[in-house]
Amino acid sequence: MIKIQSYENYLNSEIEELLSDEKIAQLSEYKKRDSYGPFACAELMLPTLVTVYILQPFFKSIISEFGKDTYSEIKNRLASFSRDAKKKSRIEPSFGRFQVDRKFSHELSFSAQIGERKTLKLMFPVDFSDIEYLKATSCFLDFLKNHELGLANLESIGVDINNRFVRNSIGIIYEPELKALRWYNPMPEHVIEEIRREIEQKNT
Protein backbone atom coordinates (compact mmCIF):
# COMPACT_ATOMS: atom_id res chain seq x y z
CA MET A 1 0.00 0.00 0.00
CA ILE A 2 1.18 3.51 -0.88
CA LYS A 3 -0.27 6.65 0.70
CA ILE A 4 0.51 10.01 -0.87
CA GLN A 5 -0.12 13.24 1.01
CA SER A 6 0.33 16.71 -0.45
CA TYR A 7 -0.10 20.29 0.76
CA GLU A 8 -1.54 23.12 -1.31
CA ASN A 9 -1.74 21.03 -4.48
CA TYR A 10 2.06 20.93 -4.70
CA LEU A 11 3.26 18.53 -7.44
CA ASN A 12 -0.38 18.09 -8.37
CA SER A 13 0.28 17.38 -12.05
CA GLU A 14 3.20 15.04 -11.25
CA ILE A 15 1.06 13.11 -8.76
CA GLU A 16 -1.78 12.84 -11.24
CA GLU A 17 0.65 11.50 -13.82
CA LEU A 18 2.00 8.98 -11.31
CA LEU A 19 -1.51 7.81 -10.45
CA SER A 20 -2.40 7.48 -14.14
CA ASP A 21 -0.42 4.24 -13.97
CA GLU A 22 -3.09 1.63 -13.32
CA LYS A 23 -0.91 -0.49 -11.05
CA ILE A 24 0.28 2.48 -8.97
CA ALA A 25 -3.30 3.70 -8.67
CA GLN A 26 -4.49 0.31 -7.48
CA LEU A 27 -1.88 0.30 -4.71
CA SER A 28 -2.28 3.95 -3.70
CA GLU A 29 -4.38 6.39 -1.70
CA TYR A 30 -4.03 10.14 -2.27
CA LYS A 31 -4.92 12.84 0.25
CA LYS A 32 -4.70 16.61 -0.21
CA ARG A 33 -4.21 19.07 2.65
CA ASP A 34 -4.94 22.78 2.44
CA SER A 35 -2.24 24.84 4.14
CA TYR A 36 1.40 24.20 4.92
CA GLY A 37 2.75 25.35 8.30
CA PRO A 38 3.83 27.00 10.36
CA PHE A 39 5.43 24.11 12.22
CA ALA A 40 7.47 24.14 15.41
CA CYS A 41 9.60 21.01 15.31
CA ALA A 42 13.02 19.66 14.40
CA GLU A 43 13.80 19.33 10.69
CA LEU A 44 13.62 15.54 10.89
CA MET A 45 10.00 15.81 12.06
CA LEU A 46 9.02 18.64 9.70
CA PRO A 47 6.39 17.52 7.16
CA THR A 48 7.31 17.90 3.51
CA LEU A 49 4.97 19.36 0.92
CA VAL A 50 4.59 15.86 -0.49
CA THR A 51 5.13 12.67 1.48
CA VAL A 52 4.95 9.19 0.01
CA TYR A 53 4.17 6.64 2.73
CA ILE A 54 5.09 3.01 2.07
CA LEU A 55 3.11 0.58 4.22
CA GLN A 56 4.17 -2.99 4.83
CA PRO A 57 3.97 -5.53 3.37
CA PHE A 58 4.94 -3.51 0.30
CA PHE A 59 6.89 -5.97 -1.80
CA LYS A 60 4.66 -8.95 -0.99
CA SER A 61 1.56 -6.89 -1.82
CA ILE A 62 2.99 -6.13 -5.26
CA ILE A 63 3.74 -9.81 -5.86
CA SER A 64 0.29 -10.93 -4.75
CA GLU A 65 -1.45 -8.30 -6.90
CA PHE A 66 0.65 -8.27 -10.06
CA GLY A 67 3.44 -10.86 -9.91
CA LYS A 68 7.13 -10.63 -9.09
CA ASP A 69 8.17 -8.86 -12.30
CA THR A 70 6.10 -5.76 -11.48
CA TYR A 71 8.27 -4.56 -8.58
CA SER A 72 10.94 -3.06 -10.85
CA GLU A 73 8.29 -1.26 -12.88
CA ILE A 74 6.72 0.30 -9.79
CA LYS A 75 10.12 1.18 -8.34
CA ASN A 76 11.11 2.94 -11.54
CA ARG A 77 7.84 4.89 -11.61
CA LEU A 78 8.29 6.12 -8.03
CA ALA A 79 11.95 6.94 -8.65
CA SER A 80 11.04 8.93 -11.75
CA PHE A 81 8.40 10.79 -9.74
CA SER A 82 11.01 11.86 -7.20
CA ARG A 83 13.30 13.02 -10.01
CA ASP A 84 10.45 15.10 -11.44
CA ALA A 85 9.79 16.58 -8.00
CA LYS A 86 13.35 17.90 -7.92
CA LYS A 87 12.72 19.80 -11.13
CA LYS A 88 10.01 21.88 -9.44
CA SER A 89 10.98 25.28 -8.08
CA ARG A 90 11.94 25.24 -4.42
CA ILE A 91 10.21 27.06 -1.59
CA GLU A 92 11.76 28.54 1.54
CA PRO A 93 9.48 27.77 4.49
CA SER A 94 9.43 30.62 6.98
CA PHE A 95 8.33 31.03 10.57
CA GLY A 96 7.04 34.55 10.88
CA ARG A 97 9.64 36.87 9.37
CA PHE A 98 12.51 34.42 9.67
CA GLN A 99 13.73 32.23 6.86
CA VAL A 100 14.65 28.70 7.82
CA ASP A 101 18.08 27.36 6.96
CA ARG A 102 17.69 23.77 5.93
CA LYS A 103 19.82 20.78 5.12
CA PHE A 104 17.06 18.81 3.48
CA SER A 105 14.34 19.43 0.94
CA HIS A 106 10.94 20.40 2.32
CA GLU A 107 9.33 19.45 -0.97
CA LEU A 108 9.43 15.66 -0.89
CA SER A 109 10.18 12.75 1.40
CA PHE A 110 9.46 9.04 1.53
CA SER A 111 8.45 7.31 4.76
CA ALA A 112 8.12 3.61 5.42
CA GLN A 113 6.78 1.50 8.22
CA ILE A 114 9.39 -0.89 9.61
CA GLY A 115 7.96 -3.40 12.04
CA GLU A 116 5.33 -2.24 14.50
CA ARG A 117 6.93 0.88 15.95
CA LYS A 118 9.67 2.16 13.65
CA THR A 119 9.36 4.47 10.67
CA LEU A 120 12.12 5.28 8.20
CA LYS A 121 12.12 8.72 6.60
CA LEU A 122 14.17 9.19 3.44
CA MET A 123 15.30 12.81 3.27
CA PHE A 124 16.86 14.53 0.26
CA PRO A 125 19.73 17.00 0.84
CA VAL A 126 18.99 20.37 -0.76
CA ASP A 127 22.02 20.12 -3.06
CA PHE A 128 21.00 16.78 -4.57
CA SER A 129 20.59 16.61 -8.33
CA ASP A 130 17.52 15.13 -9.99
CA ILE A 131 19.54 11.99 -10.80
CA GLU A 132 20.51 11.64 -7.14
CA TYR A 133 16.83 11.89 -6.21
CA LEU A 134 16.12 9.03 -8.58
CA LYS A 135 18.97 6.86 -7.28
CA ALA A 136 18.12 7.58 -3.65
CA THR A 137 14.51 6.52 -4.14
CA SER A 138 15.50 3.34 -5.98
CA CYS A 139 17.96 2.45 -3.22
CA PHE A 140 15.35 3.14 -0.54
CA LEU A 141 12.76 0.89 -2.17
CA ASP A 142 15.31 -1.88 -2.68
CA PHE A 143 16.20 -1.67 1.01
CA LEU A 144 12.53 -1.99 1.97
CA LYS A 145 12.17 -5.02 -0.27
CA ASN A 146 15.29 -6.67 1.16
CA HIS A 147 14.25 -5.83 4.72
CA GLU A 148 10.84 -7.39 4.13
CA LEU A 149 12.49 -10.53 2.77
CA GLY A 150 14.89 -10.73 5.73
CA LEU A 151 17.94 -9.87 3.62
CA ALA A 152 18.71 -6.51 5.27
CA ASN A 153 18.28 -4.88 8.66
CA LEU A 154 18.55 -1.44 10.23
CA GLU A 155 22.10 -2.14 11.38
CA SER A 156 23.16 -2.59 7.75
CA ILE A 157 22.45 1.12 7.12
CA GLY A 158 24.22 2.22 10.29
CA VAL A 159 21.33 2.44 12.73
CA ASP A 160 22.43 1.66 16.28
CA ILE A 161 19.22 0.09 17.55
CA ASN A 162 20.67 -0.18 21.07
CA ASN A 163 21.22 3.57 21.19
CA ARG A 164 18.69 5.06 23.58
CA PHE A 165 18.61 8.21 21.46
CA VAL A 166 17.21 6.42 18.41
CA ARG A 167 13.62 7.59 18.01
CA ASN A 168 10.70 5.74 16.48
CA SER A 169 11.08 7.98 13.43
CA ILE A 170 14.52 7.33 11.91
CA GLY A 171 15.96 9.69 9.33
CA ILE A 172 18.06 8.21 6.56
CA ILE A 173 19.90 9.71 3.59
CA TYR A 174 21.47 8.38 0.42
CA GLU A 175 25.26 8.57 0.12
CA PRO A 176 26.07 8.96 -3.62
CA GLU A 177 29.73 8.01 -3.13
CA LEU A 178 28.77 4.77 -1.41
CA LYS A 179 25.62 4.20 -3.48
CA ALA A 180 23.95 3.23 -0.22
CA LEU A 181 21.64 4.45 2.50
CA ARG A 182 22.95 5.69 5.82
CA TRP A 183 21.36 6.65 9.12
CA TYR A 184 21.17 10.39 9.69
CA ASN A 185 21.69 11.12 13.37
CA PRO A 186 20.70 14.77 13.94
CA MET A 187 22.33 14.89 17.35
CA PRO A 188 26.08 15.69 17.33
CA GLU A 189 28.25 13.00 18.85
CA HIS A 190 29.68 15.30 21.55
CA VAL A 191 26.14 16.15 22.71
CA ILE A 192 25.26 12.46 22.89
CA GLU A 193 28.36 11.82 24.99
CA GLU A 194 27.51 14.66 27.38
CA ILE A 195 23.97 13.37 27.86
CA ARG A 196 25.24 9.82 28.31
CA ARG A 197 27.67 10.93 31.02
CA GLU A 198 24.94 12.85 32.83
CA ILE A 199 22.67 9.81 32.80
CA GLU A 200 25.45 7.54 34.06
CA GLN A 201 26.24 9.97 36.90
CA LYS A 202 22.58 10.04 37.97
CA ASN A 203 22.46 6.26 37.98
CA THR A 204 25.58 5.83 40.15
C-alpha positions in Angstrom: 0.0 0.0 0.0 1.2 3.5 -0.9 -0.3 6.6 0.7 0.5 10.0 -0.9 -0.1 13.2 1.0 0.3 16.7 -0.4 -0.1 20.3 0.8 -1.5 23.1 -1.3 -1.7 21.0 -4.5 2.1 20.9 -4.7 3.3 18.5 -7.4 -0.4 18.1 -8.4 0.3 17.4 -12.1 3.2 15.0 -11.2 1.1 13.1 -8.8 -1.8 12.8 -11.2 0.6 11.5 -13.8 2.0 9.0 -11.3 -1.5 7.8 -10.5 -2.4 7.5 -14.1 -0.4 4.2 -14.0 -3.1 1.6 -13.3 -0.9 -0.5 -11.1 0.3 2.5 -9.0 -3.3 3.7 -8.7 -4.5 0.3 -7.5 -1.9 0.3 -4.7 -2.3 4.0 -3.7 -4.4 6.4 -1.7 -4.0 10.1 -2.3 -4.9 12.8 0.3 -4.7 16.6 -0.2 -4.2 19.1 2.6 -4.9 22.8 2.4 -2.2 24.8 4.1 1.4 24.2 4.9 2.7 25.4 8.3 3.8 27.0 10.4 5.4 24.1 12.2 7.5 24.1 15.4 9.6 21.0 15.3 13.0 19.7 14.4 13.8 19.3 10.7 13.6 15.5 10.9 10.0 15.8 12.1 9.0 18.6 9.7 6.4 17.5 7.2 7.3 17.9 3.5 5.0 19.4 0.9 4.6 15.9 -0.5 5.1 12.7 1.5 5.0 9.2 0.0 4.2 6.6 2.7 5.1 3.0 2.1 3.1 0.6 4.2 4.2 -3.0 4.8 4.0 -5.5 3.4 4.9 -3.5 0.3 6.9 -6.0 -1.8 4.7 -9.0 -1.0 1.6 -6.9 -1.8 3.0 -6.1 -5.3 3.7 -9.8 -5.9 0.3 -10.9 -4.8 -1.4 -8.3 -6.9 0.6 -8.3 -10.1 3.4 -10.9 -9.9 7.1 -10.6 -9.1 8.2 -8.9 -12.3 6.1 -5.8 -11.5 8.3 -4.6 -8.6 10.9 -3.1 -10.9 8.3 -1.3 -12.9 6.7 0.3 -9.8 10.1 1.2 -8.3 11.1 2.9 -11.5 7.8 4.9 -11.6 8.3 6.1 -8.0 12.0 6.9 -8.7 11.0 8.9 -11.8 8.4 10.8 -9.7 11.0 11.9 -7.2 13.3 13.0 -10.0 10.5 15.1 -11.4 9.8 16.6 -8.0 13.3 17.9 -7.9 12.7 19.8 -11.1 10.0 21.9 -9.4 11.0 25.3 -8.1 11.9 25.2 -4.4 10.2 27.1 -1.6 11.8 28.5 1.5 9.5 27.8 4.5 9.4 30.6 7.0 8.3 31.0 10.6 7.0 34.6 10.9 9.6 36.9 9.4 12.5 34.4 9.7 13.7 32.2 6.9 14.7 28.7 7.8 18.1 27.4 7.0 17.7 23.8 5.9 19.8 20.8 5.1 17.1 18.8 3.5 14.3 19.4 0.9 10.9 20.4 2.3 9.3 19.5 -1.0 9.4 15.7 -0.9 10.2 12.8 1.4 9.5 9.0 1.5 8.5 7.3 4.8 8.1 3.6 5.4 6.8 1.5 8.2 9.4 -0.9 9.6 8.0 -3.4 12.0 5.3 -2.2 14.5 6.9 0.9 15.9 9.7 2.2 13.7 9.4 4.5 10.7 12.1 5.3 8.2 12.1 8.7 6.6 14.2 9.2 3.4 15.3 12.8 3.3 16.9 14.5 0.3 19.7 17.0 0.8 19.0 20.4 -0.8 22.0 20.1 -3.1 21.0 16.8 -4.6 20.6 16.6 -8.3 17.5 15.1 -10.0 19.5 12.0 -10.8 20.5 11.6 -7.1 16.8 11.9 -6.2 16.1 9.0 -8.6 19.0 6.9 -7.3 18.1 7.6 -3.6 14.5 6.5 -4.1 15.5 3.3 -6.0 18.0 2.5 -3.2 15.3 3.1 -0.5 12.8 0.9 -2.2 15.3 -1.9 -2.7 16.2 -1.7 1.0 12.5 -2.0 2.0 12.2 -5.0 -0.3 15.3 -6.7 1.2 14.2 -5.8 4.7 10.8 -7.4 4.1 12.5 -10.5 2.8 14.9 -10.7 5.7 17.9 -9.9 3.6 18.7 -6.5 5.3 18.3 -4.9 8.7 18.5 -1.4 10.2 22.1 -2.1 11.4 23.2 -2.6 7.8 22.4 1.1 7.1 24.2 2.2 10.3 21.3 2.4 12.7 22.4 1.7 16.3 19.2 0.1 17.5 20.7 -0.2 21.1 21.2 3.6 21.2 18.7 5.1 23.6 18.6 8.2 21.5 17.2 6.4 18.4 13.6 7.6 18.0 10.7 5.7 16.5 11.1 8.0 13.4 14.5 7.3 11.9 16.0 9.7 9.3 18.1 8.2 6.6 19.9 9.7 3.6 21.5 8.4 0.4 25.3 8.6 0.1 26.1 9.0 -3.6 29.7 8.0 -3.1 28.8 4.8 -1.4 25.6 4.2 -3.5 24.0 3.2 -0.2 21.6 4.4 2.5 23.0 5.7 5.8 21.4 6.6 9.1 21.2 10.4 9.7 21.7 11.1 13.4 20.7 14.8 13.9 22.3 14.9 17.4 26.1 15.7 17.3 28.3 13.0 18.8 29.7 15.3 21.5 26.1 16.2 22.7 25.3 12.5 22.9 28.4 11.8 25.0 27.5 14.7 27.4 24.0 13.4 27.9 25.2 9.8 28.3 27.7 10.9 31.0 24.9 12.9 32.8 22.7 9.8 32.8 25.5 7.5 34.1 26.2 10.0 36.9 22.6 10.0 38.0 22.5 6.3 38.0 25.6 5.8 40.2 
